[in-house]
Amino acid sequence: MSIASIIKKLLLEQRLGKIGSDQYGPETLAVKNAIRKLAYRYRTPYVLGVLIAAITAKRMGISGTSVVEFGVARGEGLNELASISQVIQSTFGIKIDVYGFDWGASGLRETIDFRDHPEMWKPGTYCMESPNEMVENFRKRNVSLVIGDIHNTIKCLDKAPLPIGFVIVDVDYYNSTVPIMEWLLQTPSTNLLPAVPLYLDDTDSLFALSEYTGQKLAINEFNQRVEFRKIDKKSEKYRLYAVNCFDHTLRNTINPIRLDINHRNLIQLLDPKQF
Ligand SMILES: C[S@@+](CC[C@H](N)C(=O)[O-])C[C@H]1O[C@@H](n2cnc3c(N)ncnc32)[C@H](O)[C@@H]1O
C-alpha cells in the first residue's frame, strides 16, 4: 500500500470515528463498515445509491431492495454494482437483487432523431462481445442480466420480488430513456421505495447536452406529466437525482419511520477528494 493510500485510509478512519452514534440512526455501524470497505474501490454515485436504498429498506423493516443498471455494455458498471451490493447486503443484513438491461451484441443502435444526439454517439459502439456468456457469468453472481430492447424487456421488473431502490440510467439516447421514465411513472408505488436514488450518466458532462434533448428532456417530460411523482436533482457533481414517489404509503400516513437520510454527509464520507 502506498504512503498516499495509508494517509487516505487514516483520514477516512478519523472521519468515520467522528460519526456520532445517532447520525445514521440504528444503521450507523453498518454505514461505517460499508464505507470502510467501499470508499476507494468503486464509483462513488453507485455506492451512494445502494447505500441510500439499503438504509431506506432497513428503516422500513422490509427484507431488501432491488437495484438496476440500464445500459451495461461490457459490464464494468454492473460488476461494480454487484460487488457494492454484496458488501452492503452483508453489512446491513438485507437482500439486494441486482438487475442489468442491455441491447447486447449490437451495442448502440441507430439514433432516431436529434433528441438522441446523433452528433455525439456512434452506432455500433459499446457492444457486448458474448452476451450469453455474460448472462451466465452474472447469473453465477446472482445478477439478472436481461438482453433486448428496454422498450420490451423493462416489464420484467414488474415481477421483481423486492421494491426498486436504486436506478442507474446509462443508455445515452433520449429514446432509450423514455421507456424507463414511463415505467417509473406507471409502476405501482409498492414496487418502489418512497424516494429512489437515480443516477443519470449523460446530463451535464458534455457541452451539447441540453434541457431539450437526451436524458434531461426525458426527465422534464416526466415531471410535466403527473403531480404524484417528481424527479429532482440531489448532487450536481455525482449526477444524482431522486424519484420522489409522493403516492407512496409511507408519505401518506402518520408513522414512526424516519427517512431523514442525509446524502450530503454520505458524500462527504465517500468522496476521496475530501480526504
Ligand atoms: C455507455 S454504455 C453503458 C456503459 C455501462 N453502464 C458501464 O458503465 O460500464 C450504453 C449502453 O446502453 C445500451 N442501450 C442503449 N439503448 C438501449 C435500449 N433501448 N435497450 C437496451 N440497451 C440499450 C447500449 O447497448 C450500450 O451498451
The ligand as an SDF file (V2000), in Angstrom:
LIG
                    3D

 27 29  0  0  0  0  0  0  0  0999 V2000
  -22.4630    3.8450  -22.2520 C   0  0  0  0  0  0  0  0  0  0  0  0
  -22.9420    2.2290  -22.4870 S   0  0  0  0  0  0  0  0  0  0  0  0
  -23.1430    1.6160  -20.8280 C   0  0  0  0  0  0  0  0  0  0  0  0
  -21.8690    1.5520  -20.0000 C   0  0  0  0  0  0  0  0  0  0  0  0
  -22.0140    0.8870  -18.6490 C   0  0  0  0  0  0  0  0  0  0  0  0
  -23.0780    1.4880  -17.8680 N   0  0  0  0  0  0  0  0  0  0  0  0
  -20.7190    0.9790  -17.8430 C   0  0  0  0  0  0  0  0  0  0  0  0
  -20.5630    1.9480  -17.0690 O   0  0  0  0  0  0  0  0  0  0  0  0
  -19.8810    0.0980  -17.9540 O   0  0  0  0  0  0  0  0  0  0  0  0
  -24.5860    2.4010  -23.0900 C   0  0  0  0  0  0  0  0  0  0  0  0
  -25.3120    1.0770  -23.3290 C   0  0  0  0  0  0  0  0  0  0  0  0
  -26.7200    1.3280  -23.4260 O   0  0  0  0  0  0  0  0  0  0  0  0
  -27.2990    0.3050  -24.2160 C   0  0  0  0  0  0  0  0  0  0  0  0
  -28.6270    0.7440  -24.7180 N   0  0  0  0  0  0  0  0  0  0  0  0
  -28.9640    1.9680  -25.2410 C   0  0  0  0  0  0  0  0  0  0  0  0
  -30.2560    1.9750  -25.5860 N   0  0  0  0  0  0  0  0  0  0  0  0
  -30.7790    0.7650  -25.2730 C   0  0  0  0  0  0  0  0  0  0  0  0
  -32.0810    0.1780  -25.3800 C   0  0  0  0  0  0  0  0  0  0  0  0
  -33.1310    0.8300  -25.9110 N   0  0  0  0  0  0  0  0  0  0  0  0
  -32.2420   -1.0930  -24.9430 N   0  0  0  0  0  0  0  0  0  0  0  0
  -31.2120   -1.7790  -24.4100 C   0  0  0  0  0  0  0  0  0  0  0  0
  -29.9560   -1.2770  -24.2820 N   0  0  0  0  0  0  0  0  0  0  0  0
  -29.7340   -0.0150  -24.6960 C   0  0  0  0  0  0  0  0  0  0  0  0
  -26.2740    0.0930  -25.3350 C   0  0  0  0  0  0  0  0  0  0  0  0
  -26.3680   -1.2080  -25.8610 O   0  0  0  0  0  0  0  0  0  0  0  0
  -24.9190    0.3620  -24.6130 C   0  0  0  0  0  0  0  0  0  0  0  0
  -24.2810   -0.8320  -24.3050 O   0  0  0  0  0  0  0  0  0  0  0  0
  1  2  1  0
  2  3  1  0
  2 10  1  0
  3  4  1  0
  4  5  1  0
  5  6  1  0
  5  7  1  0
  7  8  2  0
  7  9  1  0
 10 11  1  0
 11 12  1  0
 11 26  1  0
 12 13  1  0
 13 14  1  0
 13 24  1  0
 14 15  1  0
 14 23  1  0
 15 16  2  0
 16 17  1  0
 17 18  1  0
 17 23  2  0
 18 19  1  0
 18 20  2  0
 20 21  1  0
 21 22  2  0
 22 23  1  0
 24 25  1  0
 24 26  1  0
 26 27  1  0
M  CHG  2   2   1   9  -1
M  END
$$$$
